[in-house]
Amino acid sequence: AREAGLMVTTTDFFGREDPVPGLGAAPQVAMAAFQLADNQVSAPVSSPRGPVFVTVTDTRDPYVPMLDQVKDRVRDDLIRTRATELSRQRATAIAAALRSAPDFTAAAKAQGFEAKETELIARAAPLPDIGVSPDVDKVVFALPAGSVSAPITTNDATVIVRVVERDDVTPEELKQGKDAFREQLLGE
């Protein structure tokens, strides 16, 4: 690999569901690693950092770790789980108050939060402080204008969304877009 100019990295042991050290969340890489025999080299596998080749140099049988080994991780997971539950409970109460409020922004401020507005957005567009969230998209694009969502839990936040305006595609716009897309494909 080095002779071919490739970077070689050795990782510590990781489980099927664990992030791959140095790559992060890379389920395809982990799956490839667990299907290989020792010293066998995989075909190129997609990862967040580009294609990688995997080889297994050592394996370890599954085991239940001692509490001392996982105590900090268990504590952090428990804190994160409890914080998410409490956040969701509080957000449910806040969402109910926001739904019935005549002024969403003032009601949010009264609850200790700042309402942020965006221009019209498309699916998979990043939202302020949230980024791209398929969970938010799924809820928001199903709501009619003027609606307030139930709390939506993302990876690191709980969000309540109010849809102010919708700009749905008309059948005529769909036909025009379809025709333009067809012409583009034919040109290519």
Order of alpha helices (4+ residues) and beta strands (2+ residues): alpha-alpha-alpha-alpha-beta-beta-alpha
